Amino acid sequence: MNLRTVELDHTDHAALDLWWGAASRGFLSKPETDVAVRAERRGLLVGSSIIGVYDDTAAEPLVPVATLGSFPTALSIPDGTVRALAITEVTVSTSHERRGIARSLMENRLHHAQATGAAVVALTASEATIYGRYGFAPATWEFTHEVDPKRVAWRSAPPTGRVHTLDPRSLAIVAPELFERSRGAGDIDRGVAWWKQALREVTIRHFSHGEGDTLALRYDDADGEPQGYALYRVGEEWGTIVVDDLVATTPEARYALWRHLTGISLTTKVTFQQSPADEAMPWRLVDRRAVKTTARADSLWLRIVDVPTVLGARRFTVPGPSTPREHVLDVVDPLDLTGGRFVLRIDERGAAVVERLGDVPESGGDTDTDSVRLTINELSAVLLGGPRVSALAEAGLITGSPEAVRALDLAFATEQAPFLRTHF
Ligand SMILES: CC(C)(COP(=O)(O)OP(=O)(O)OC[C@H]1O[C@@H](n2cnc3c(N)ncnc32)[C@H](O)[C@@H]1OP(=O)(O)O)[C@@H](O)C(=O)NCCC(=O)NCCS
């Protein structure tokens, strides 16, 4: 079998359409036949590296037997930002599975990320068993909440600002600004193509925004300043509402949008598709059981490819003067991209300096240093403050003396749960 890996030319529309067709087949969706929608779909690829693997001996040699897209982005981390490479549309045709094609594409992208200055690689995973072998781990979670509007009564007075209903397209300027102002750990950039489809400037539905007309709300505070917006649609079942995107720069804006969305006449159910792990809204209700959590899923998977840069860019928690602020980490990286023994020195304001001391000593080979040992997967998992270091230690995935593990646990803890608001 003669396989060729090709980075597609963005002007080769026929090849891009066949690439999309192969990717759709991999995810068990229908190939797109509408010419205009195909053009919109190509628009989603602007700024991405589009990689196809071709088998010249296959019955349809112009259709790739494997697909992968990647694009550079900025990842928000606790009080900082790092350069990241995002990976999407990883598929291998059923006729070519389990021969190492995905592995070779993934390893190629990890090296590409490193060579182009990204500190971390990001993706979302269709199955939890695929990407651990390349050093990835889940770092953020999202929750789906269903609200029964009949049971909604709020404990506090209505917000002092005003909610406007409007055409989603009229949010084109303000929504990206509000998104940027409200960025938190776990966020990646929202590109032009993302906004176009979210605000219904194109007909294509991608990025998990489902069928139905999109409606929009904007919340302006008492001074008339926009502080949040929501995009929602009527669900398939009459009377139900599905909220696809809710962005708020203040707790009051979030409350106002939730309050409005759960108070719309004739509705029988309001589904907030994506909420962070620390959603505060149920606490504002008289009857907290009006909100049912119907799904919990890992969302952003990370793989650090540059340990010193990524830890040096993050802010850490400084619990008190008696907790040590110097941590020795033995980071095991089976792909040998960024492993080693590192010392992480955190100053009194939580900023860190990271120095590589050398290779990871053999297990049990160095008993003098109170180091914490973990693989690149676990370091990637705890990077944003999602899972606790202590939980992974309890699971046997992070090892070290109880004192060293506890100090690291406190350092990595964050005030806010990390959250990926932008599916890709
Ligand atoms: C997942 C997928 C991309 C794997 O492609 P592939 O070329 O068969 O994978 P490889 O042959 O390179 O396998 C690499 C390793 O992953 C393992 N693996 C592959 N798919 C797996 C899966 N779904 N679950 C668990 N392990 C898997 C292989 O056993 C192999 O393990 P090893 O290296 O330890 O021996 C392919 O099955 C596919 O397209 N699935 C449907 C679309 C999809 O889910 N894509 C992932 C999007 S996030």
PDBQT file of the ligand as one rigid body, heavy atoms in Angstrom, charges set to zero:
ROOT
HETATM    1  C1  LIG A 501      -9.799   6.853  16.269  1.00  0.00    +0.000 C 
HETATM    2  C2  LIG A 501      -9.156   6.638  14.911  1.00  0.00    +0.000 C 
HETATM    3  C3  LIG A 501      -8.751   8.022  14.368  1.00  0.00    +0.000 C 
HETATM    4  C4  LIG A 501      -7.923   5.753  15.091  1.00  0.00    +0.000 C 
HETATM    5  O1  LIG A 501      -7.214   5.649  13.874  1.00  0.00    +0.000 OA
HETATM    6  P1  LIG A 501      -6.203   4.411  13.547  1.00  0.00    +0.000 P 
HETATM    7  O2  LIG A 501      -5.391   4.813  12.385  1.00  0.00    +0.000 OA
HETATM    8  O3  LIG A 501      -6.964   3.179  13.491  1.00  0.00    +0.000 OA
HETATM    9  O4  LIG A 501      -5.283   4.410  14.839  1.00  0.00    +0.000 OA
HETATM   10  P2  LIG A 501      -3.814   3.759  14.908  1.00  0.00    +0.000 P 
HETATM   11  O5  LIG A 501      -3.774   2.521  14.056  1.00  0.00    +0.000 OA
HETATM   12  O6  LIG A 501      -2.794   4.789  14.633  1.00  0.00    +0.000 OA
HETATM   13  O7  LIG A 501      -3.759   3.354  16.385  1.00  0.00    +0.000 OA
HETATM   14  C5  LIG A 501      -2.965   3.998  17.334  1.00  0.00    +0.000 C 
HETATM   15  C6  LIG A 501      -3.257   3.372  18.657  1.00  0.00    +0.000 C 
HETATM   16  O8  LIG A 501      -4.560   3.773  19.101  1.00  0.00    +0.000 OA
HETATM   17  C7  LIG A 501      -5.338   2.617  19.397  1.00  0.00    +0.000 C 
HETATM   18  N1  LIG A 501      -6.699   3.006  19.043  1.00  0.00    +0.000 N 
HETATM   19  C8  LIG A 501      -7.113   3.448  17.859  1.00  0.00    +0.000 A 
HETATM   20  N2  LIG A 501      -8.419   3.764  17.926  1.00  0.00    +0.000 NA
HETATM   21  C9  LIG A 501      -8.823   3.524  19.185  1.00  0.00    +0.000 A 
HETATM   22  C10 LIG A 501     -10.056   3.651  19.864  1.00  0.00    +0.000 A 
HETATM   23  N3  LIG A 501     -11.146   4.098  19.247  1.00  0.00    +0.000 N 
HETATM   24  N4  LIG A 501     -10.112   3.313  21.159  1.00  0.00    +0.000 NA
HETATM   25  C11 LIG A 501      -9.002   2.854  21.778  1.00  0.00    +0.000 A 
HETATM   26  N5  LIG A 501      -7.802   2.723  21.190  1.00  0.00    +0.000 NA
HETATM   27  C12 LIG A 501      -7.717   3.048  19.899  1.00  0.00    +0.000 A 
HETATM   28  C13 LIG A 501      -4.738   1.508  18.584  1.00  0.00    +0.000 C 
HETATM   29  O9  LIG A 501      -5.012   0.281  19.160  1.00  0.00    +0.000 OA
HETATM   30  C14 LIG A 501      -3.260   1.864  18.670  1.00  0.00    +0.000 C 
HETATM   31  O10 LIG A 501      -2.745   1.491  19.929  1.00  0.00    +0.000 OA
HETATM   32  P3  LIG A 501      -1.174   1.255  20.161  1.00  0.00    +0.000 P 
HETATM   33  O11 LIG A 501      -0.427   2.350  19.481  1.00  0.00    +0.000 OA
HETATM   34  O12 LIG A 501      -1.053   1.274  21.625  1.00  0.00    +0.000 OA
HETATM   35  O13 LIG A 501      -0.920  -0.067  19.502  1.00  0.00    +0.000 OA
HETATM   36  C15 LIG A 501     -10.142   5.973  13.921  1.00  0.00    +0.000 C 
HETATM   37  O14 LIG A 501     -10.563   4.779  14.473  1.00  0.00    +0.000 OA
HETATM   38  C16 LIG A 501     -11.361   6.793  13.564  1.00  0.00    +0.000 C 
HETATM   39  O15 LIG A 501     -11.344   7.516  12.584  1.00  0.00    +0.000 OA
HETATM   40  N6  LIG A 501     -12.475   6.704  14.332  1.00  0.00    +0.000 N 
HETATM   41  C17 LIG A 501     -13.719   7.431  14.033  1.00  0.00    +0.000 C 
HETATM   42  C18 LIG A 501     -13.569   8.946  14.181  1.00  0.00    +0.000 C 
HETATM   43  C19 LIG A 501     -13.043   9.339  15.529  1.00  0.00    +0.000 C 
HETATM   44  O16 LIG A 501     -13.560   8.951  16.564  1.00  0.00    +0.000 OA
HETATM   45  N7  LIG A 501     -11.975  10.141  15.529  1.00  0.00    +0.000 N 
HETATM   46  C20 LIG A 501     -11.377  10.664  16.712  1.00  0.00    +0.000 C 
HETATM   47  C21 LIG A 501     -11.823  12.052  16.806  1.00  0.00    +0.000 C 
HETATM   48  S1  LIG A 501     -11.530  12.832  18.322  1.00  0.00    +0.000 SA
ENDROOT
TORSDOF 0
